[in-house]
């Protein structure tokens, strides 16, 4: 039984037509674009810009955002080609199954479960913190032990439960709420940009690229893996600082890949998925660059507050009321991020369950709502518990390493599938293949190497657990190998797997 057996594209698409496991097709290109913007723009736009400018890049942080956008754009094009070729739930998991084989598919699915479970939990806690700040601005104080940083984070739990219920009722209903919240978020971001222009001092842009200076380096397990392996001492500012800033702000773009998890619920996936993925990335890049220009123009980069740059930039000019507006924008923004990560997690587990790499009974679709309701409930409960009772801070980098590993495999998978199946209809093609996909994989690998040694160790432990589950259960139960239908009462003839 081969570890690298692949599931044909035709077989993947045929699985989506089984009545018991068919999802409702209701999403358009506009829905997907809103979905992408909703998950990409979160608290990072209010905090990460200031941190990158203050610590590593200065006003040239806007160049860092552009470089990071180009890197993400390469990965986004790879996702767009795959999503338009294999319009099936599961995103990178499904794409890897069709190109690299079952073992790689399992690894990437396992990584994505980590990314989205932990990501949703982390963001829910961040939402709770911003909610506390917003309520504090209007004179309402939450009990210390029952809010962010307390014994149990009740607001985070309630948020996850409400969004989980909404997600179970239906994808279209979820995205209607998402649309309203994204509109609020974008309005506040645009308002902040326009208001901030009035306080820009051109002198704050000089020097645009501050002179490079050596910096105190991390040591032991907290140092980046690349530094550990090379022994090079890091520096901040200058050209190196711009590149370091790009590695830092790259993570502000993570999330566009979640759009691909809704492929099976899209009306015209060959057309709408590439539009949704690429349009959401373009919109976010423009907004990020605009915020970077405004915030570094309002306050000298050396005086920016790394934790709350925008709010403090307005306070610097005596406009403390803007802190309330920014906190409200963050609350709306993070709500959409949690919702989209919950949806992404359920669709990946749905795809893995339908393939019997996880128990097939989980993939049952609700007869009325046409959503994977069993998985939705499980995901909601786990994320609510983790968000409510676990201090997540030190594990945030785990979200990033799981995402980047998915980017690497999707980029390689595009090259492999082009060679193995040149006959497939592709709604979008990555230009300059294989150069751009390989460049995408190399850039993402470089960014992974910039994560800490302890993050890599935790990642390897997570992978070891995944391998144990795969060889103990998934490999022997996989639908591709056994030919077993999901529903034992529904016989199905399965084409022989491709080795």
C-alpha positions as CSV (number, residue, x, y, z in Angstrom):
1,X,0.0,0.0,0.0
2,X,1.8,3.1,-1.2
3,X,2.3,6.1,1.1
4,X,2.2,8.4,-2.0
5,X,-1.0,7.1,-3.7
6,X,-2.8,10.1,-5.2
7,X,-6.5,10.8,-5.5
8,X,-7.4,11.8,-9.0
9,X,-9.0,15.2,-9.6
10,X,-12.0,13.5,-11.3
11,X,-12.5,11.3,-8.2
12,X,-12.2,14.3,-5.8
13,X,-14.9,16.2,-7.8
14,X,-17.1,13.1,-8.1
15,X,-17.1,12.8,-4.3
16,X,-18.7,16.3,-4.0
17,X,-21.9,15.0,-5.8
18,X,-22.8,12.3,-3.3
19,X,-26.2,13.3,-1.9
20,X,-25.4,12.5,1.7
21,X,-22.3,14.7,1.7
22,X,-23.2,17.5,-0.8
23,X,-22.7,21.1,0.4
24,X,-24.9,24.0,-0.7
25,X,-23.4,26.0,-3.6
26,X,-24.3,29.6,-2.8
27,X,-21.1,31.8,-2.9
28,X,-20.1,34.3,-5.5
29,X,-16.8,36.1,-6.2
30,X,-18.0,39.1,-4.1
31,X,-18.7,36.7,-1.1
32,X,-15.2,35.1,-1.5
33,X,-13.5,38.5,-1.6
34,X,-15.3,39.7,1.5
35,X,-14.5,36.4,3.1
36,X,-10.8,36.9,2.3
37,X,-10.6,40.5,3.4
38,X,-12.5,39.5,6.6
39,X,-9.9,37.0,7.7
40,X,-6.7,38.8,6.6
41,X,-7.4,42.2,8.1
42,X,-7.5,41.8,11.9
43,X,-5.7,43.4,14.8
44,X,-2.5,43.4,12.9
45,X,-3.4,46.5,10.9
46,X,-3.7,48.4,14.2
47,X,-0.5,47.0,15.9
48,X,1.9,45.2,13.6
49,X,2.6,48.3,11.4
50,X,3.9,50.2,14.4
51,X,5.9,47.3,15.7
52,X,7.7,46.7,12.4
53,X,8.4,50.4,11.9
54,X,9.7,51.0,15.4
55,X,11.8,47.9,15.8
56,X,13.3,47.0,12.4
57,X,12.4,49.1,9.3
58,X,11.5,52.7,10.1
59,X,9.3,54.5,7.5
60,X,10.6,52.0,4.9
61,X,8.1,49.6,6.5
62,X,5.8,50.4,3.5
63,X,8.4,48.7,1.3
64,X,8.4,45.7,3.7
65,X,4.6,45.4,3.2
66,X,5.1,45.5,-0.6
67,X,7.7,42.8,-0.5
68,X,5.6,40.6,1.8
69,X,2.6,41.2,-0.6
70,X,4.7,40.0,-3.5
71,X,5.7,36.9,-1.6
72,X,2.1,36.2,-0.6
73,X,1.0,37.0,-4.2
74,X,3.1,34.1,-5.5
75,X,1.5,31.7,-3.0
76,X,-1.9,33.2,-3.8
77,X,-1.5,32.5,-7.5
78,X,-0.6,28.9,-6.7
79,X,-3.7,28.6,-4.6
80,X,-5.8,30.2,-7.3
81,X,-4.6,27.7,-9.9
82,X,-5.3,24.7,-7.7
83,X,-8.7,26.0,-6.4
84,X,-9.9,26.6,-10.0
85,X,-8.6,23.1,-11.1
86,X,-9.8,21.1,-8.0
87,X,-12.9,22.9,-6.7
88,X,-13.3,20.7,-3.6
89,X,-13.3,21.5,0.1
90,X,-10.1,21.1,2.0
91,X,-7.8,23.7,0.4
92,X,-4.1,22.7,0.5
93,X,-5.0,19.2,1.9
94,X,-7.1,18.4,-1.2
95,X,-4.6,19.9,-3.6
96,X,-1.7,17.9,-2.1
97,X,-3.8,14.7,-2.3
98,X,-4.2,15.2,-6.0
99,X,-0.6,16.0,-6.7
100,X,1.9,14.9,-4.1
101,X,0.1,11.9,-2.6
102,X,-1.8,10.7,0.6
103,X,1.1,11.1,3.1
104,X,1.8,14.7,2.1
105,X,-2.0,15.4,2.1
106,X,-2.3,14.0,5.6
107,X,0.7,16.1,6.8
108,X,-0.7,19.3,5.3
109,X,-4.2,18.6,6.6
110,X,-2.8,18.0,10.1
111,X,-0.9,21.2,9.9
112,X,-3.9,23.2,8.8
113,X,-6.0,21.8,11.6
114,X,-3.3,23.1,14.0
115,X,-3.3,26.5,12.2
116,X,-7.0,27.1,12.2
117,X,-7.9,25.6,15.7
118,X,-5.1,27.6,17.4
119,X,-5.6,30.6,15.2
120,X,-9.3,30.9,16.0
121,X,-8.5,30.5,19.7
122,X,-5.7,33.1,19.7
123,X,-7.8,35.6,17.8
124,X,-10.9,35.0,20.1
125,X,-8.7,35.9,23.0
126,X,-7.5,39.0,21.2
127,X,-11.1,39.9,20.5
128,X,-11.9,39.6,24.2
129,X,-9.0,41.9,25.0
130,X,-10.1,44.6,22.5
131,X,-13.7,44.3,23.7
132,X,-12.5,45.0,27.3
133,X,-10.6,48.0,26.0
134,X,-13.6,49.3,24.0
135,X,-16.0,48.8,27.0
136,X,-13.4,50.5,29.3
137,X,-13.4,53.5,27.0
138,X,-17.2,53.9,27.5
139,X,-17.1,53.3,31.2
140,X,-17.9,49.6,31.4
141,X,-15.4,47.4,33.3
142,X,-15.6,43.6,33.0
143,X,-14.8,41.3,36.0
144,X,-11.0,40.7,36.0
145,X,-11.2,36.9,36.5
146,X,-13.9,36.4,33.9
147,X,-12.4,38.3,31.0
148,X,-9.2,38.5,29.0
149,X,-6.2,37.4,31.1
150,X,-8.3,36.1,33.9
151,X,-9.0,32.6,35.2
152,X,-11.6,32.0,32.4
153,X,-12.2,34.2,29.4
154,X,-16.0,34.3,29.2
155,X,-16.3,36.8,26.3
156,X,-14.0,34.6,24.1
157,X,-16.1,31.5,24.9
158,X,-19.3,33.3,24.1
159,X,-18.0,34.7,20.9
160,X,-16.9,31.2,19.7
161,X,-20.2,29.6,20.7
162,X,-22.3,32.3,18.9
163,X,-20.2,32.2,15.7
164,X,-20.2,28.4,15.8
165,X,-24.0,28.3,15.9
166,X,-24.1,30.8,13.0
167,X,-21.7,28.6,11.0
168,X,-23.8,25.5,11.6
169,X,-26.9,27.2,10.3
170,X,-25.4,28.0,7.0
171,X,-22.4,29.4,5.0
172,X,-24.4,32.0,3.2
173,X,-25.9,33.3,6.5
174,X,-22.5,33.3,8.1
175,X,-21.1,35.4,5.2
176,X,-24.0,37.9,5.4
177,X,-23.0,38.7,9.0
178,X,-19.3,38.7,7.8
179,X,-20.2,41.2,5.1
180,X,-21.7,43.7,7.6
181,X,-18.7,43.3,10.0
182,X,-16.2,43.7,7.2
183,X,-18.0,46.8,6.0
184,X,-17.7,48.3,9.5
185,X,-14.1,47.3,9.8
186,X,-13.2,48.8,6.4
187,X,-15.1,52.0,7.2
188,X,-13.1,52.5,10.4
189,X,-9.8,51.6,8.7
190,X,-10.5,54.2,5.9
191,X,-11.6,56.7,8.5
192,X,-8.4,56.3,10.4
193,X,-6.3,56.7,7.3
194,X,-8.2,59.8,6.1
195,X,-8.1,61.4,9.6
196,X,-4.5,60.5,10.0
197,X,-3.5,62.3,6.8
198,X,-4.3,65.6,8.6
199,X,-1.6,65.0,11.2
200,X,1.2,63.9,8.9
201,X,4.6,65.7,9.3
202,X,6.8,65.1,6.2
203,X,9.9,65.4,8.4
204,X,9.0,62.1,10.1
205,X,9.8,60.3,6.8
206,X,13.5,61.3,7.0
207,X,15.5,59.2,7.0
208,X,13.2,57.0,5.0
209,X,15.6,54.0,5.4
210,X,17.4,54.4,8.8
211,X,21.0,53.4,9.0
212,X,21.6,49.8,9.8
213,X,22.6,49.0,13.4
214,X,23.5,45.8,15.2
215,X,20.9,44.5,17.5
216,X,20.8,42.4,20.6
217,X,20.1,38.8,19.5
218,X,17.9,36.2,21.0
219,X,19.6,33.1,22.3
220,X,18.9,29.5,23.0
221,X,15.5,28.2,22.0
222,X,14.1,31.6,21.4
223,X,16.4,32.5,18.6
224,X,15.4,32.1,14.9
225,X,16.4,28.7,13.5
226,X,18.3,30.5,10.7
227,X,20.4,32.3,13.2
228,X,21.0,29.1,15.2
229,X,22.2,27.3,12.1
230,X,24.3,30.1,10.6
231,X,25.6,31.8,13.7
232,X,25.0,35.3,12.0
233,X,24.3,38.2,14.3
234,X,21.1,40.1,13.3
235,X,20.9,43.8,12.5
236,X,18.0,46.2,12.4
237,X,17.1,49.0,9.9
238,X,18.9,49.5,6.6
239,X,18.2,47.1,3.8
240,X,18.4,44.1,6.2
241,X,15.8,45.8,8.3
242,X,13.4,46.1,5.4
243,X,13.7,42.4,4.7
244,X,13.3,41.6,8.4
245,X,10.2,43.8,8.4
246,X,8.9,41.9,5.4
247,X,9.3,38.6,7.3
248,X,7.4,40.2,10.3
249,X,4.5,41.8,8.4
250,X,4.1,38.7,6.1
251,X,2.0,37.2,8.9
252,X,-0.4,40.1,8.6
253,X,-1.4,38.7,5.2
254,X,-2.0,35.1,6.3
255,X,-5.6,34.0,5.8
256,X,-6.3,34.4,2.1
257,X,-5.7,30.6,1.8
258,X,-8.9,30.1,3.8
259,X,-10.9,31.2,0.8
260,X,-9.9,28.0,-1.0
261,X,-11.6,25.9,1.7
262,X,-15.0,27.1,0.4
263,X,-14.4,25.8,-3.1
264,X,-17.2,23.2,-2.9
265,X,-19.8,25.9,-1.9
266,X,-18.9,28.3,-4.7
267,X,-21.3,28.7,-7.7
268,X,-18.6,29.1,-10.3
269,X,-15.4,28.0,-8.7
270,X,-13.2,28.1,-11.9
271,X,-13.9,31.8,-12.2
272,X,-14.8,33.0,-8.7
273,X,-12.1,31.4,-6.6
274,X,-9.1,33.0,-8.3
275,X,-11.0,36.4,-8.2
276,X,-11.7,36.0,-4.5
277,X,-8.2,34.9,-3.5
278,X,-6.3,37.5,-5.6
279,X,-8.8,40.4,-5.1
280,X,-8.8,40.1,-1.3
281,X,-4.9,40.1,-1.3
282,X,-4.8,43.3,-3.5
283,X,-7.3,45.1,-1.3
284,X,-5.5,44.2,1.9
285,X,-2.1,45.3,0.4
286,X,-3.4,48.7,-0.5
287,X,-4.9,49.2,3.0
288,X,-1.8,48.0,4.8
289,X,0.5,50.3,2.8
290,X,-1.8,53.3,3.4
291,X,-1.8,52.6,7.2
292,X,2.0,52.3,7.1
293,X,2.4,55.6,5.3
294,X,0.0,57.4,7.7
295,X,1.3,56.1,11.0
296,X,5.0,56.7,10.2
297,X,4.1,60.2,9.0
298,X,2.1,61.0,12.2
299,X,4.8,60.0,14.7
300,X,8.6,59.6,14.4
301,X,9.3,55.9,14.0
302,X,11.5,55.8,17.1
303,X,8.5,57.0,19.2
304,X,5.8,54.6,17.9
305,X,4.3,52.3,20.4
306,X,4.8,48.7,19.2
307,X,1.7,47.4,21.0
308,X,-1.0,50.0,19.9
309,X,0.6,52.1,17.2
310,X,-2.5,53.7,15.6
311,X,-4.3,54.5,18.9
312,X,-1.1,56.0,20.3
313,X,-0.4,57.9,17.1
314,X,-3.7,59.8,17.6
315,X,-3.1,60.2,21.3
316,X,0.3,61.7,20.4
317,X,-1.7,64.5,18.7
318,X,-4.2,64.8,21.5
319,X,-7.0,62.9,19.7
320,X,-7.7,60.3,22.5
321,X,-11.2,59.7,21.3
322,X,-9.8,57.9,18.3
323,X,-8.7,55.1,20.7
324,X,-12.4,54.3,21.1
325,X,-13.0,54.2,17.4
326,X,-9.9,52.0,16.8
327,X,-10.9,49.6,19.6
328,X,-14.4,49.3,18.0
329,X,-12.8,48.6,14.6
330,X,-10.6,45.9,16.1
331,X,-13.6,44.2,17.8
332,X,-15.5,44.1,14.4
333,X,-12.3,43.0,12.6
334,X,-11.4,40.1,14.9
335,X,-15.0,38.8,14.9
336,X,-14.7,38.2,11.1
337,X,-11.3,36.5,11.6
338,X,-12.6,34.0,14.1
339,X,-15.7,33.2,12.0
340,X,-13.6,32.5,8.8
341,X,-11.1,30.4,10.7
342,X,-13.9,28.3,12.2
343,X,-15.4,27.8,8.8
344,X,-12.0,26.9,7.3
345,X,-11.3,24.3,10.1
346,X,-14.6,22.6,9.6
347,X,-14.2,22.3,5.8
348,X,-10.7,20.8,6.1
349,X,-11.8,18.2,8.6
350,X,-14.9,17.6,6.4
351,X,-12.7,16.8,3.4
352,X,-10.4,14.5,5.5
353,X,-13.4,12.7,7.0
354,X,-15.0,12.2,3.6
355,X,-11.7,10.5,2.5
356,X,-11.8,8.4,5.7
357,X,-8.5,9.6,6.9
358,X,-10.6,10.7,9.9
359,X,-13.8,8.8,10.9
360,X,-16.3,9.1,8.0
361,X,-19.3,9.6,10.2
362,X,-18.1,13.1,11.0
363,X,-18.7,14.2,7.4
364,X,-22.5,13.9,7.7
365,X,-24.2,17.0,6.2
366,X,-27.3,18.4,7.9
367,X,-30.4,17.6,5.8
368,X,-31.8,21.2,6.0
369,X,-28.8,23.5,6.4
370,X,-26.5,21.5,4.1
371,X,-23.5,22.1,6.4
372,X,-21.2,19.6,8.2
373,X,-23.0,20.0,11.5
374,X,-21.2,17.3,13.5
375,X,-17.8,18.7,12.7
376,X,-19.1,22.3,13.3
377,X,-20.1,21.4,16.8
378,X,-16.9,19.6,17.6
379,X,-14.7,22.5,16.3
380,X,-16.8,25.1,18.2
381,X,-16.6,23.2,21.5
382,X,-12.8,22.6,21.2
383,X,-12.0,26.2,20.2
384,X,-14.2,27.6,22.9
385,X,-12.5,25.5,25.6
386,X,-9.0,26.4,24.3
387,X,-9.8,30.1,24.0
388,X,-11.5,30.3,27.4
389,X,-9.0,28.4,29.5
390,X,-5.6,28.3,27.9
391,X,-2.8,31.0,27.8
392,X,-2.0,31.0,24.1
393,X,0.6,33.7,23.8
394,X,3.7,31.5,23.4
395,X,2.0,29.3,20.8
396,X,1.1,32.0,18.3
397,X,4.1,31.3,16.0
398,X,2.6,27.7,15.6
399,X,-0.1,29.3,13.5
400,X,2.5,30.8,11.2
401,X,4.6,27.6,10.7
402,X,1.6,25.5,9.9
403,X,0.4,28.1,7.3
404,X,3.9,28.4,5.7
405,X,4.3,24.7,5.4
406,X,1.0,24.6,3.5
407,X,2.2,27.3,1.2
408,X,5.4,25.4,0.4
409,X,3.5,22.2,-0.5
410,X,0.9,23.9,-2.6
411,X,3.6,25.8,-4.5
412,X,5.4,22.5,-5.2
413,X,2.1,20.8,-6.0
414,X,1.3,23.2,-8.8
415,X,4.5,22.2,-10.6
416,X,3.9,18.5,-10.1
417,X,0.2,18.6,-11.2
418,X,1.1,20.6,-14.3
419,X,3.5,17.8,-15.3
420,X,1.3,14.9,-14.3
421,X,-2.0,16.3,-15.7
422,X,-1.4,18.9,-18.3
423,X,-4.8,18.0,-19.8
424,X,-6.9,19.4,-16.9
425,X,-9.0,22.5,-17.4
426,X,-7.6,25.3,-15.3
427,X,-9.6,28.5,-14.7
428,X,-6.4,30.2,-13.7
429,X,-2.7,29.5,-14.5
430,X,0.3,30.7,-12.6
431,X,2.5,32.5,-15.1
432,X,6.1,31.5,-15.7
433,X,5.7,28.0,-14.4
434,X,7.7,26.4,-12.8
435,X,9.8,29.5,-11.9
436,X,7.2,31.4,-9.9
437,X,5.9,28.4,-7.9
438,X,9.5,27.4,-7.0
439,X,10.3,31.0,-6.0
440,X,7.1,30.9,-3.8
441,X,8.3,27.7,-2.1
442,X,11.8,29.1,-1.5
443,X,10.5,32.4,0.0
444,X,8.1,30.6,2.3
445,X,10.8,28.2,3.4
446,X,13.1,31.2,4.2
447,X,10.3,32.7,6.3
448,X,9.9,29.4,8.2
449,X,13.6,29.4,9.0
450,X,13.1,32.9,10.6
451,X,10.8,31.3,13.2
452,X,12.2,30.3,16.6
453,X,13.9,27.0,17.5
454,X,11.2,26.3,20.1
455,X,8.5,26.8,17.5
456,X,10.2,24.2,15.2
457,X,10.5,21.8,18.1
458,X,6.8,22.1,18.9
459,X,6.0,21.7,15.2
460,X,8.0,18.5,15.0
461,X,6.2,17.1,18.1
462,X,2.8,18.0,16.4
463,X,4.0,16.2,13.2
464,X,5.1,13.1,15.2
465,X,1.6,12.9,16.8
466,X,0.1,13.2,13.3
467,X,2.3,10.4,11.9
468,X,1.3,8.2,14.8
469,X,-2.4,8.7,14.0
470,X,-1.9,8.3,10.3
471,X,-0.1,4.9,10.6
472,X,-2.3,3.7,13.4
473,X,-5.6,4.6,11.8
474,X,-5.8,6.7,8.7
475,X,-3.6,4.7,6.4
476,X,-5.7,1.5,6.9
477,X,-9.1,3.2,6.8
478,X,-8.4,5.6,3.9
479,X,-11.2,5.5,1.3
480,X,-8.7,5.6,-1.5
481,X,-7.0,2.4,-0.4
482,X,-10.1,0.4,0.7
483,X,-12.7,1.6,-1.8
484,X,-15.2,1.8,1.1
485,X,-18.1,4.2,0.8
486,X,-18.7,6.8,3.5
487,X,-22.2,5.4,4.1
488,X,-21.9,1.6,4.5
489,X,-25.4,1.2,3.0
490,X,-24.3,2.9,-0.2
491,X,-22.1,0.7,-2.3
492,X,-19.6,2.6,-4.6
493,X,-17.1,1.4,-7.1
494,X,-13.9,3.4,-6.7
495,X,-11.3,3.7,-9.5
496,X,-7.9,2.2,-8.7
497,X,-5.6,4.7,-7.0
498,X,-2.7,6.2,-9.0
499,X,0.6,5.2,-7.5
